[in-house]
Amino acid sequence: MRAMGITRKMDNLNRLVIPKELCKSLNIGAGTPIEILADDKGIYLKKSSVGCTFCQSVDDVVAWHGVLVCKVCAADILAKSVKESVGE
């Protein structure tokens, strides 16, 4: 884990806004499940993933570069990538 050097204040309802740049770099948007973890050293936020990033399927899910993808979506992405590289 690396320090980001970003400080935010909680509002009067104890809410915290995650900076837009950080959300964009971590592919976090509205509706993304976030785990809240705590220990004696601090509070940690973790992007919660249980299924495919694209279809939320939990069947045949593999991690690829830190992203969970089911085999059906992976095959679809590969097929589209091949079509684009061939020029179709």
C-alpha positions as CSV (number, residue, x, y, z in Angstrom):
1,M,0.0,0.0,0.0
2,R,1.3,3.4,-0.9
3,A,0.6,6.8,0.7
4,M,-1.3,9.1,-1.6
5,G,-0.8,12.3,0.4
6,I,-4.5,13.3,0.1
7,T,-6.3,14.7,3.1
8,R,-10.1,15.2,3.3
9,K,-12.3,16.4,6.1
10,M,-15.5,14.5,7.1
11,D,-18.7,16.4,6.8
12,N,-21.3,16.9,9.6
13,L,-22.9,13.5,8.8
14,N,-19.5,11.8,9.1
15,R,-19.2,11.3,5.3
16,L,-16.0,11.4,3.4
17,V,-15.6,12.2,-0.3
18,I,-13.0,10.1,-2.3
19,P,-11.2,12.4,-4.7
20,K,-12.3,12.1,-8.3
21,E,-8.7,11.4,-9.6
22,L,-8.4,8.5,-7.2
23,C,-11.8,7.0,-8.2
24,K,-10.8,7.3,-11.9
25,S,-7.5,5.6,-11.4
26,L,-9.0,2.8,-9.4
27,N,-12.1,2.4,-11.7
28,I,-14.5,3.3,-8.8
29,G,-17.8,4.9,-9.5
30,A,-21.3,5.3,-8.1
31,G,-22.6,1.9,-6.9
32,T,-19.1,0.3,-6.6
33,P,-19.1,-1.8,-3.4
34,I,-16.4,-0.6,-1.0
35,E,-15.2,-2.6,2.0
36,I,-14.4,-0.6,5.2
37,L,-11.7,-2.2,7.3
38,A,-10.3,-1.0,10.6
39,D,-7.5,-1.9,13.0
40,D,-5.6,-0.1,15.7
41,K,-3.6,1.8,13.1
42,G,-6.4,3.2,11.0
43,I,-9.3,2.9,8.7
44,Y,-8.9,1.3,5.2
45,L,-11.1,1.4,2.2
46,K,-10.9,-1.5,-0.3
47,K,-12.7,-1.9,-3.6
48,S,-14.9,-5.0,-3.0
49,S,-15.1,-7.4,-5.9
50,V,-16.9,-10.7,-5.9
51,G,-17.8,-11.1,-9.5
52,C,-16.9,-10.2,-13.0
53,T,-16.2,-6.5,-13.4
54,F,-18.4,-6.4,-16.6
55,C,-21.4,-8.7,-15.9
56,Q,-21.1,-9.4,-12.2
57,S,-21.1,-13.2,-12.8
58,V,-19.5,-15.2,-10.1
59,D,-19.0,-18.3,-12.3
60,D,-15.5,-19.0,-13.8
61,V,-14.0,-15.6,-12.6
62,V,-10.3,-15.0,-13.0
63,A,-8.2,-12.1,-11.9
64,W,-6.4,-10.3,-14.8
65,H,-4.2,-7.4,-14.0
66,G,-6.1,-6.8,-10.8
67,V,-9.5,-7.0,-12.5
68,L,-12.0,-9.8,-12.1
69,V,-13.3,-11.1,-15.4
70,C,-15.4,-14.2,-16.1
71,K,-14.4,-16.4,-19.0
72,V,-17.5,-15.4,-21.1
73,C,-16.5,-11.7,-20.9
74,A,-12.8,-12.5,-21.4
75,A,-13.7,-14.4,-24.6
76,D,-15.9,-11.5,-25.8
77,I,-13.1,-8.9,-25.1
78,L,-10.6,-11.1,-26.9
79,A,-12.9,-11.5,-30.0
80,K,-13.5,-7.8,-30.2
81,S,-9.8,-7.1,-29.8
82,V,-8.9,-9.5,-32.6
83,K,-11.6,-7.9,-34.9
84,E,-10.1,-4.4,-34.2
85,S,-6.6,-5.5,-34.9
86,V,-7.6,-7.2,-38.2
87,G,-9.5,-4.1,-39.2
88,E,-13.1,-5.4,-39.4
